[in-house]
Amino acid sequence: MKRRIIRIDGERCNGCGACARACHEGAIEMIKGKAVLTREDYCDGLGDCLPACPTNAISFEEREAPAYDEEAVSRAKQQRQEAKLPCGCPGTSSRTIKRDASVRAARQSSSPSRLSQWPVQIKLVPVNAPYFEDAELLIAADCTAFACGGFHNELMRGRITLIGCPKLDEGDYSVKLTAILRSNPIRSITVAGMEVPCCGGLENAVKRALRASGKSIPLQVFTVTTDGRILN
């Protein structure tokens, strides 16, 4: 059948992997450092991957292609959810983080939580929650608070905190975030992700939501290293 489907320009592709992360159907894979549409029947033709591409290597075209197989996509998603994370993923690499005596001793003192609202999971927060009024948002990957000892004081303090994991959670965060941005007077957005490739999906979702909302909101992005440092 002839239908709309994506086309990836291999010459323009810089191998960043953003499109593969943005494709929730799993139609795109990284092969030899380049994005490749490996499952045409998984491509729904909606183009969530297009805005994620920094080099504009992805476009639409009308051509002969297998029909979109929604059932096969659902089965594949379920299998990925049930499967263990691949050992080759940089985000699962084992690393020992050495702590000095002063850090270990710090466990004996208590620091107040800076969490100012509940719930915190992106999928669970109500779109029109009163705490979004003139809020400064922190949109963070789940692991950041565990990796960074100063997370509460350095990033959460004074902000409304939303968390998620683009690698493990089903669905597209940008849809919910777009609704939040459209419905509320948000003052600023801070994104915090780990230094692993999959966390790039969170930043991409926020940027797509900003574009879709039609609003100009200050955005700042931080990266948390696995040994607890905050980079920007």
C-alpha positions in Angstrom: 0.0 0.0 0.0 1.1 3.6 -0.6 1.2 5.7 2.6 3.1 8.5 4.4 6.2 7.2 6.1 9.4 8.8 7.4 12.6 9.0 5.4 16.1 9.2 7.0 18.9 11.0 5.2 22.0 9.0 6.1 24.3 11.8 4.9 22.7 14.3 7.3 22.4 11.9 10.2 25.0 12.6 12.9 24.3 9.5 14.9 23.0 11.3 18.0 20.2 8.7 18.5 17.6 11.3 19.4 15.1 10.0 16.8 15.5 6.4 18.0 14.7 7.5 21.6 11.8 9.7 20.4 10.2 6.8 18.3 8.1 5.0 20.9 7.1 2.4 18.4 10.7 1.1 18.1 10.8 1.6 14.3 14.2 3.2 14.3 17.5 1.7 15.4 21.1 2.9 15.5 23.2 0.8 13.1 26.9 1.6 12.7 26.4 5.0 14.1 23.5 6.0 11.9 19.7 6.0 12.4 17.9 3.4 10.3 14.2 2.8 9.8 14.4 -1.0 10.4 10.6 -1.7 10.8 8.4 0.1 8.3 5.4 -1.7 9.7 6.2 -0.1 13.1 6.2 3.5 11.7 2.9 5.2 12.3 3.7 8.1 10.0 3.0 10.7 12.7 6.6 11.9 12.9 7.4 12.2 16.6 11.0 11.6 15.6 11.1 14.7 13.3 11.5 17.5 15.9 14.0 15.4 17.9 16.5 15.4 15.0 19.0 18.3 15.3 20.2 18.0 11.7 16.8 17.8 10.0 17.8 14.4 8.6 14.2 13.1 8.8 11.3 14.0 6.5 8.1 12.5 5.3 7.5 10.8 2.0 4.6 9.0 0.2 5.7 5.6 -1.0 4.8 1.9 -1.0 5.3 0.5 2.5 3.7 -2.1 4.7 0.7 -1.0 6.7 1.2 0.2 10.2 0.8 -2.9 12.5 -0.5 -1.5 15.8 -0.9 -5.0 17.3 2.7 -5.9 16.5 3.9 -2.6 18.0 2.0 -3.2 21.2 3.5 -6.7 21.5 7.0 -5.4 21.0 6.5 -2.7 23.6 5.3 -5.3 26.1 8.3 -7.5 25.3 10.7 -4.6 25.9 9.0 -3.7 29.1 9.4 -7.3 30.4 12.9 -7.8 29.1 15.9 -7.0 31.1 17.9 -3.9 30.2 20.7 -4.8 27.7 24.1 -5.1 29.4 25.6 -2.9 26.6 23.6 0.2 27.6 25.9 2.9 29.0 23.2 3.6 31.6 23.6 0.2 33.1 27.4 0.1 33.2 28.7 -0.9 36.7 30.7 1.7 38.5 31.9 2.0 42.1 31.7 5.4 43.6 34.1 6.0 46.5 32.9 8.2 49.4 35.3 9.8 51.9 34.7 9.6 55.7 33.1 13.0 55.8 30.4 12.0 53.3 29.6 8.8 55.2 29.4 10.8 58.4 26.9 13.1 56.9 24.3 10.3 57.1 24.1 11.1 60.9 22.7 14.6 60.2 19.3 15.3 58.6 18.5 17.8 55.8 14.9 19.0 55.2 13.2 17.8 52.1 12.6 20.5 49.5 9.7 18.7 47.8 6.8 21.2 47.8 4.0 19.1 46.2 2.6 15.7 45.5 2.4 13.7 43.3 5.7 14.1 41.5 5.5 11.6 38.6 4.8 13.3 35.3 1.9 10.9 34.5 0.2 11.4 37.8 0.2 15.1 38.3 -3.1 16.9 37.5 -2.8 19.3 34.6 -4.6 22.1 36.5 -3.1 21.6 39.9 -3.1 24.8 41.9 0.7 24.6 42.5 1.4 25.2 38.8 0.3 28.9 39.2 3.4 31.0 38.5 5.5 27.9 39.1 9.2 27.3 38.4 9.3 23.7 37.1 12.0 21.2 37.7 11.5 18.2 35.3 14.0 15.5 36.4 14.9 12.0 35.5 14.1 9.5 38.3 17.7 8.7 39.1 19.0 12.3 39.5 17.9 12.6 43.2 19.6 9.4 44.1 22.9 10.2 42.4 23.2 13.8 43.6 23.4 14.4 47.4 22.6 18.1 47.0 19.7 17.6 44.7 17.1 19.0 47.1 18.9 22.2 47.9 20.6 22.8 44.6 17.8 21.9 42.1 14.5 21.2 43.9 14.5 24.2 46.3 11.8 26.7 45.2 10.6 24.6 42.3 7.7 22.3 41.5 9.2 18.9 40.8 8.1 16.5 38.1 10.0 13.2 37.6 10.0 10.5 35.0 12.1 7.9 33.1 12.0 8.1 29.3 13.6 4.6 29.0 11.2 2.7 31.2 7.9 4.6 31.1 5.5 4.0 28.3 4.1 6.9 26.3 5.2 10.4 25.3 5.8 12.9 28.1 5.5 15.8 25.7 1.7 15.3 25.4 1.2 15.7 29.2 3.8 18.5 29.5 2.2 20.4 26.6 -1.1 20.4 28.4 0.5 21.6 31.6 2.3 24.4 29.8 -0.8 25.5 27.9 -3.0 25.5 31.0 -0.8 27.3 33.5 1.4 30.4 33.8 4.7 28.7 34.1 7.6 31.1 34.9 10.6 28.8 34.1 11.6 25.2 33.3 14.7 23.4 34.6 15.5 20.0 33.2 17.8 17.6 35.0 18.9 14.3 33.5 21.6 11.7 34.1 24.8 11.5 31.9 23.3 8.5 30.0 21.9 8.6 26.4 18.3 7.6 27.4 17.9 10.7 29.5 18.1 12.8 26.4 14.5 11.8 25.8 13.4 13.9 28.7 15.0 17.0 27.4 13.6 16.4 23.9 10.1 15.9 25.4 10.3 19.2 27.2 11.4 21.0 24.0 8.6 19.4 22.0 6.1 20.5 24.6 7.4 24.1 24.6 7.1 24.2 20.8 3.6 22.7 20.9 2.4 25.0 23.7 3.4 28.1 21.6 4.8 29.7 24.7 8.2 31.3 25.3 9.4 30.0 28.7 13.0 30.2 30.0 14.6 26.8 29.8 17.8 25.6 31.6 19.2 22.1 31.3 21.5 20.3 33.8 23.3 17.0 33.7 23.9 14.9 36.8 26.9 12.6 36.7 26.8 9.2 38.3 29.2 10.4 40.9 26.9 13.2 41.9 28.2 16.3 40.2 25.8 18.8 38.5 26.9 20.0 35.1 25.3 22.6 32.8 
